[in-house]
Amino acid sequence: MLEDKDIQKLSKELATKRDLEKFATKEDLKQTLSEHIVKEMEIFTTKEDLEKFVIKEEFRKAMSDLQSSINGYAKKVDTYAQETIMLVHKVDRHEK
């Protein structure tokens, strides 16, 4: 069973109702969270924004052109790498 001196020790360590008045309430936290969410919505793209952007035919054409350019460049890089390997092999063969 708790004695008076135990309760006095606990009251020194635990927060009182008066101590807790300094902290934010649930309403304060809800308001702060709401303000934060509104700020985040202004920064990040929403699903609706993406749908409007993706639907545009201009975007699809631009992506197709970009993919074609990348494929063409990748083919040139591959051809160059193969030619380099063959030249190195040819030089090694002549040096022997």
Backbone as CSV, one residue per row, in Angstrom:
resi,resn,N_x,N_y,N_z,CA_x,CA_y,CA_z,C_x,C_y,C_z
1,MET,0.829,-1.168,0.000,0.000,0.000,0.000,0.886,1.248,0.000
2,LEU,0.432,2.265,-0.677,1.199,3.500,-0.753,1.046,4.310,0.522
3,GLU,2.167,4.860,0.935,2.153,5.733,2.108,2.238,7.179,1.642
4,ASP,2.061,8.095,2.571,2.094,9.523,2.246,3.433,9.933,1.647
5,LYS,4.526,9.418,2.185,5.831,9.814,1.658,6.029,9.278,0.240
6,ASP,5.444,8.126,-0.095,5.516,7.597,-1.456,4.750,8.508,-2.424
7,ILE,3.602,8.974,-1.994,2.780,9.867,-2.816,3.501,11.203,-3.013
8,GLN,4.174,11.685,-1.977,4.925,12.935,-2.099,6.073,12.774,-3.101
9,LYS,6.756,11.640,-3.063,7.840,11.386,-4.023,7.285,11.339,-5.454
10,LEU,6.160,10.656,-5.622,5.551,10.557,-6.952,5.088,11.911,-7.460
11,SER,4.531,12.746,-6.566,4.042,14.052,-6.995,5.194,14.954,-7.439
12,LYS,6.386,14.738,-6.913,7.545,15.504,-7.367,7.985,15.071,-8.769
13,GLU,7.811,13.815,-9.103,8.279,13.269,-10.383,7.241,13.362,-11.503
14,LEU,5.966,13.218,-11.173,4.924,13.214,-12.189,4.409,14.623,-12.444
15,ALA,3.954,14.852,-13.677,3.422,16.165,-14.046,2.054,16.376,-13.408
16,THR,1.827,17.598,-13.014,0.522,17.952,-12.449,-0.343,18.547,-13.549
17,LYS,-1.605,18.783,-13.244,-2.524,19.381,-14.200,-2.028,20.771,-14.595
18,ARG,-1.498,21.492,-13.657,-0.970,22.837,-13.918,0.247,22.757,-14.858
19,ASP,1.092,21.747,-14.680,2.254,21.572,-15.566,1.819,21.280,-17.002
20,LEU,0.764,20.532,-17.134,0.311,20.116,-18.459,-0.385,21.228,-19.230
21,GLU,-0.785,22.298,-18.568,-1.431,23.415,-19.259,-0.482,24.100,-20.238
22,LYS,0.819,23.936,-20.071,1.807,24.562,-20.934,1.900,23.867,-22.298
23,PHE,1.428,22.643,-22.383,1.554,21.858,-23.604,0.380,22.090,-24.546
24,ALA,0.590,21.715,-25.811,-0.451,21.887,-26.830,-1.616,20.946,-26.570
25,THR,-2.802,21.419,-26.904,-4.003,20.599,-26.780,-4.242,19.847,-28.085
26,LYS,-5.221,18.983,-28.093,-5.581,18.258,-29.309,-5.985,19.230,-30.414
27,GLU,-6.705,20.267,-30.040,-7.140,21.260,-31.035,-5.950,21.990,-31.644
28,ASP,-4.970,22.332,-30.796,-3.756,22.988,-31.305,-3.038,22.083,-32.302
29,LEU,-2.934,20.827,-31.966,-2.255,19.879,-32.846,-3.012,19.684,-34.155
30,LYS,-4.351,19.611,-34.084,-5.154,19.464,-35.299,-4.975,20.668,-36.215
31,GLN,-4.985,21.861,-35.632,-4.827,23.076,-36.427,-3.439,23.114,-37.077
32,THR,-2.413,22.796,-36.327,-1.047,22.794,-36.864,-0.912,21.762,-37.972
33,LEU,-1.495,20.596,-37.754,-1.437,19.546,-38.761,-2.178,19.967,-40.020
34,SER,-3.327,20.587,-39.870,-4.096,21.059,-41.023,-3.299,22.083,-41.821
35,GLU,-2.668,23.013,-41.136,-1.849,24.019,-41.825,-0.694,23.364,-42.563
36,HIS,-0.087,22.364,-41.941,1.041,21.653,-42.560,0.583,20.912,-43.821
37,ILE,-0.559,20.264,-43.739,-1.078,19.524,-44.889,-1.381,20.474,-46.041
38,VAL,-1.958,21.623,-45.743,-2.255,22.606,-46.789,-0.968,23.055,-47.468
39,LYS,0.073,23.297,-46.703,1.358,23.692,-47.283,1.915,22.582,-48.163
40,GLU,1.818,21.338,-47.715,2.321,20.207,-48.493,1.545,20.050,-49.799
41,MET,0.254,20.293,-49.772,-0.563,20.159,-50.974,-0.145,21.181,-52.025
42,GLU,0.341,22.332,-51.584,0.801,23.341,-52.521,2.111,22.932,-53.169
43,ILE,2.912,22.152,-52.488,4.236,21.778,-52.982,4.180,20.557,-53.893
44,PHE,3.453,19.526,-53.492,3.479,18.262,-54.199,2.391,18.184,-55.271
45,THR,2.695,17.452,-56.313,1.751,17.235,-57.391,0.706,16.224,-56.947
46,THR,-0.530,16.497,-57.260,-1.605,15.589,-56.889,-1.900,14.629,-58.041
47,LYS,-2.694,13.618,-57.768,-3.082,12.645,-58.785,-3.832,13.332,-59.926
48,GLU,-4.672,14.285,-59.572,-5.430,15.001,-60.595,-4.504,15.794,-61.512
49,ASP,-3.466,16.421,-60.935,-2.503,17.163,-61.751,-1.804,16.237,-62.737
50,LEU,-1.424,15.061,-62.260,-0.750,14.108,-63.139,-1.669,13.610,-64.245
51,GLU,-2.925,13.353,-63.923,-3.858,12.880,-64.935,-4.051,13.924,-66.032
52,LYS,-4.128,15.189,-65.650,-4.267,16.252,-66.648,-3.033,16.312,-67.536
53,PHE,-1.875,16.093,-66.947,-0.632,16.204,-67.693,-0.420,15.001,-68.605
54,VAL,-0.680,13.807,-68.125,-0.421,12.583,-68.876,-1.374,12.449,-70.056
55,ILE,-2.569,12.915,-69.919,-3.562,12.765,-70.974,-3.170,13.553,-72.223
56,LYS,-2.443,14.617,-72.074,-2.120,15.474,-73.200,-1.340,14.704,-74.263
57,GLU,-1.755,14.855,-75.490,-1.120,14.189,-76.621,0.307,14.712,-76.816
58,GLU,0.522,15.979,-76.500,1.855,16.560,-76.642,2.866,15.805,-75.782
59,PHE,2.452,15.459,-74.577,3.345,14.727,-73.680,3.665,13.350,-74.248
60,ARG,2.671,12.679,-74.757,2.893,11.349,-75.334,3.850,11.412,-76.511
61,LYS,3.672,12.419,-77.369,4.548,12.581,-78.525,5.977,12.888,-78.064
62,ALA,6.099,13.756,-77.084,7.421,14.106,-76.561,8.115,12.879,-75.968
63,MET,7.362,12.070,-75.234,7.944,10.851,-74.655,8.363,9.874,-75.750
64,SER,7.567,9.741,-76.785,7.897,8.857,-77.898,9.170,9.325,-78.596
65,ASP,9.264,10.635,-78.839,10.469,11.192,-79.463,11.698,10.973,-78.586
66,LEU,11.525,11.156,-77.304,12.635,10.963,-76.374,13.091,9.513,-76.364
67,GLN,12.148,8.577,-76.335,12.503,7.160,-76.356,13.224,6.799,-77.651
68,SER,12.781,7.341,-78.769,13.437,7.070,-80.047,14.867,7.598,-80.039
69,SER,15.052,8.792,-79.503,16.391,9.375,-79.431,17.309,8.530,-78.555
70,ILE,16.792,8.099,-77.423,17.597,7.288,-76.505,17.946,5.956,-77.152
71,ASN,16.990,5.333,-77.837,17.270,4.062,-78.509,18.337,4.234,-79.585
72,GLY,18.245,5.321,-80.360,19.247,5.584,-81.389,20.628,5.782,-80.792
73,TYR,20.696,6.531,-79.713,21.974,6.777,-79.049,22.527,5.478,-78.458
74,ALA,21.686,4.679,-77.855,22.134,3.407,-77.279,22.683,2.493,-78.361
75,LYS,22.072,2.493,-79.520,22.558,1.662,-80.634,23.946,2.137,-81.075
76,LYS,24.151,3.466,-81.162,25.456,4.001,-81.543,26.522,3.646,-80.504
77,VAL,26.174,3.727,-79.234,27.117,3.389,-78.168,27.488,1.909,-78.251
78,ASP,26.512,1.060,-78.502,26.767,-0.372,-78.615,27.685,-0.666,-79.801
79,THR,27.418,-0.032,-80.935,28.253,-0.223,-82.129,29.679,0.241,-81.856
80,TYR,29.824,1.390,-81.220,31.143,1.919,-80.898,31.897,0.967,-79.966
81,ALA,31.219,0.440,-78.966,31.857,-0.488,-78.027,32.333,-1.739,-78.747
82,GLN,31.513,-2.263,-79.663,31.914,-3.454,-80.420,33.113,-3.170,-81.312
83,GLU,33.114,-2.007,-81.980,34.243,-1.643,-82.831,35.512,-1.479,-82.012
84,THR,35.405,-0.892,-80.835,36.568,-0.714,-79.967,37.133,-2.063,-79.550
85,ILE,36.265,-2.984,-79.191,36.718,-4.317,-78.793,37.436,-4.996,-79.956
86,MET,36.898,-4.881,-81.163,37.517,-5.503,-82.332,38.874,-4.866,-82.635
87,LEU,38.985,-3.542,-82.511,40.261,-2.875,-82.753,41.311,-3.289,-81.734
88,VAL,40.923,-3.387,-80.473,41.850,-3.828,-79.432,42.325,-5.248,-79.733
89,HIS,41.401,-6.102,-80.122,41.746,-7.477,-80.453,42.702,-7.509,-81.647
90,LYS,42.435,-6.679,-82.651,43.271,-6.627,-83.854,44.681,-6.134,-83.511
91,VAL,44.804,-5.115,-82.661,46.107,-4.589,-82.249,46.866,-5.645,-81.461
92,ASP,46.190,-6.324,-80.569,46.845,-7.383,-79.777,47.362,-8.488,-80.695
93,ARG,46.590,-8.839,-81.691,46.973,-9.911,-82.610,48.216,-9.503,-83.420
94,HIS,48.268,-8.248,-83.875,49.406,-7.778,-84.656,50.663,-7.649,-83.805
95,GLU,50.503,-7.334,-82.527,51.686,-7.189,-81.654,52.309,-8.541,-81.359
96,LYS,51.557,-9.606,-81.416,52.112,-10.939,-81.119,52.906,-11.351,-82.310
